[in-house]
Amino acid sequence: EVQLQACGGGMVKSGGSLRLSCVVSAFTFGTSGIAWFRQAPGKEREGLACIRTSDGATWYGDSVKERFTISSENDKNTVYLEMNSLKPEDTGIYYCAAEEEIRVTPATMMLFSTFTYWGQGTLVTVSS
């Protein structure tokens, strides 16, 4: 059974930083697309960043470009999301998601419907 375990959320002041981790098990991690999504209160789930684990290629949503960095450690089956210059509007539940690489393209990688496997989410709260 594929499992994704996200952690690292917490409460931080505006301008602060956090690093989220997502450990993926029972999945072909080395040839996958792993993404981070955020669901803010009352809003739809938003795609933030995605990494293609076979070559490390990355993509970012406009709202987090230049502030967030996605990376992976393939030998640990782990993907990270380094978040800097956090703003109150970054508050939400952060989910990691996994899919076979062949299904993750620049056109689909920020779409909720692309990903089959999801973690349980970790809460990030940014205070002003």
LUMBA-651675 format. One record per residue (C-alpha): residue number from 0; x, y, z. Coordinates in steps of 0.1 Angstrom, whole numbers, plus 5000, padded with zeros to 4 digits. Example, Ala and Ser with C-alpha at 12.3 -4.5 7.8 and 13.67 -1.06 7.14 Angstrom:
# residues 2
+-----+------+------+------+
:  nr :   c1 :   c2 :   c3 :
+-----+------+------+------+
:   0 : 5123 : 4955 : 5078 :
:   1 : 5137 : 4989 : 5071 :
+-----+------+------+------+
//
This chain:
# residues 128
+-----+------+------+------+
:  nr :   c1 :   c2 :   c3 :
+-----+------+------+------+
:   0 : 5000 : 5000 : 5000 :
:   1 : 5014 : 5034 : 4990 :
:   2 : 5017 : 5058 : 5019 :
:   3 : 5028 : 5094 : 5021 :
:   4 : 5037 : 5108 : 5055 :
:   5 : 5039 : 5146 : 5056 :
:   6 : 5053 : 5165 : 5086 :
:   7 : 5070 : 5197 : 5095 :
:   8 : 5040 : 5221 : 5098 :
:   9 : 5036 : 5245 : 5127 :
:  10 : 5030 : 5281 : 5136 :
:  11 : 5054 : 5308 : 5125 :
:  12 : 5053 : 5346 : 5123 :
:  13 : 5051 : 5364 : 5090 :
:  14 : 5085 : 5365 : 5073 :
:  15 : 5096 : 5332 : 5089 :
:  16 : 5105 : 5299 : 5075 :
:  17 : 5095 : 5262 : 5077 :
:  18 : 5106 : 5230 : 5060 :
:  19 : 5080 : 5203 : 5053 :
:  20 : 5090 : 5167 : 5046 :
:  21 : 5071 : 5140 : 5028 :
:  22 : 5082 : 5104 : 5031 :
:  23 : 5068 : 5081 : 5004 :
:  24 : 5067 : 5043 : 5008 :
:  25 : 5057 : 5014 : 4986 :
:  26 : 5060 : 5035 : 4955 :
:  27 : 5084 : 5038 : 4925 :
:  28 : 5099 : 5069 : 4940 :
:  29 : 5128 : 5072 : 4915 :
:  30 : 5104 : 5077 : 4885 :
:  31 : 5076 : 5097 : 4900 :
:  32 : 5062 : 5132 : 4902 :
:  33 : 5058 : 5144 : 4938 :
:  34 : 5039 : 5176 : 4944 :
:  35 : 5029 : 5198 : 4973 :
:  36 : 4994 : 5213 : 4975 :
:  37 : 4979 : 5237 : 4999 :
:  38 : 4943 : 5241 : 5010 :
:  39 : 4935 : 5273 : 5027 :
:  40 : 4903 : 5277 : 5047 :
:  41 : 4873 : 5281 : 5024 :
:  42 : 4895 : 5277 : 4993 :
:  43 : 4902 : 5250 : 4968 :
:  44 : 4933 : 5229 : 4970 :
:  45 : 4961 : 5248 : 4952 :
:  46 : 4992 : 5232 : 4935 :
:  47 : 5024 : 5248 : 4948 :
:  48 : 5054 : 5229 : 4936 :
:  49 : 5062 : 5197 : 4919 :
:  50 : 5094 : 5177 : 4913 :
:  51 : 5102 : 5150 : 4889 :
:  52 : 5124 : 5126 : 4909 :
:  53 : 5142 : 5110 : 4879 :
:  54 : 5160 : 5142 : 4870 :
:  55 : 5152 : 5167 : 4897 :
:  56 : 5132 : 5190 : 4874 :
:  57 : 5110 : 5214 : 4893 :
:  58 : 5080 : 5236 : 4887 :
:  59 : 5063 : 5262 : 4910 :
:  60 : 5030 : 5279 : 4912 :
:  61 : 5030 : 5317 : 4908 :
:  62 : 5021 : 5323 : 4944 :
:  63 : 5052 : 5306 : 4958 :
:  64 : 5079 : 5312 : 4931 :
:  65 : 5111 : 5327 : 4946 :
:  66 : 5100 : 5319 : 4981 :
:  67 : 5095 : 5281 : 4982 :
:  68 : 5119 : 5254 : 4971 :
:  69 : 5111 : 5217 : 4964 :
:  70 : 5138 : 5191 : 4966 :
:  71 : 5141 : 5154 : 4970 :
:  72 : 5164 : 5128 : 4985 :
:  73 : 5158 : 5097 : 4964 :
:  74 : 5178 : 5074 : 4987 :
:  75 : 5154 : 5084 : 5015 :
:  76 : 5122 : 5084 : 4994 :
:  77 : 5117 : 5119 : 5008 :
:  78 : 5106 : 5152 : 4993 :
:  79 : 5110 : 5185 : 5010 :
:  80 : 5094 : 5219 : 5007 :
:  81 : 5115 : 5247 : 5020 :
:  82 : 5093 : 5277 : 5027 :
:  83 : 5108 : 5312 : 5032 :
:  84 : 5093 : 5347 : 5036 :
:  85 : 5061 : 5332 : 5048 :
:  86 : 5029 : 5353 : 5046 :
:  87 : 4996 : 5350 : 5065 :
:  88 : 4980 : 5339 : 5032 :
:  89 : 5003 : 5309 : 5032 :
:  90 : 4982 : 5295 : 5061 :
:  91 : 4966 : 5262 : 5053 :
:  92 : 4969 : 5225 : 5053 :
:  93 : 4998 : 5213 : 5032 :
:  94 : 4995 : 5180 : 5014 :
:  95 : 5020 : 5160 : 4994 :
:  96 : 5009 : 5139 : 4965 :
:  97 : 5025 : 5113 : 4943 :
:  98 : 5019 : 5099 : 4908 :
:  99 : 5038 : 5080 : 4882 :
: 100 : 5061 : 5103 : 4863 :
: 101 : 5046 : 5095 : 4829 :
: 102 : 5013 : 5111 : 4841 :
: 103 : 5029 : 5143 : 4855 :
: 104 : 5035 : 5169 : 4828 :
: 105 : 5039 : 5206 : 4828 :
: 106 : 5002 : 5208 : 4818 :
: 107 : 4990 : 5185 : 4846 :
: 108 : 5013 : 5188 : 4875 :
: 109 : 4994 : 5215 : 4894 :
: 110 : 4961 : 5198 : 4891 :
: 111 : 4945 : 5180 : 4920 :
: 112 : 4931 : 5154 : 4897 :
: 113 : 4965 : 5143 : 4884 :
: 114 : 4976 : 5126 : 4915 :
: 115 : 4965 : 5092 : 4928 :
: 116 : 4983 : 5091 : 4962 :
: 117 : 4980 : 5117 : 4989 :
: 118 : 4994 : 5122 : 5024 :
: 119 : 4973 : 5132 : 5054 :
: 120 : 4983 : 5169 : 5054 :
: 121 : 5002 : 5190 : 5078 :
: 122 : 4990 : 5224 : 5091 :
: 123 : 5009 : 5256 : 5086 :
: 124 : 4998 : 5287 : 5103 :
: 125 : 5014 : 5321 : 5096 :
: 126 : 5006 : 5349 : 5120 :
: 127 : 5009 : 5386 : 5111 :
+-----+------+------+------+
//
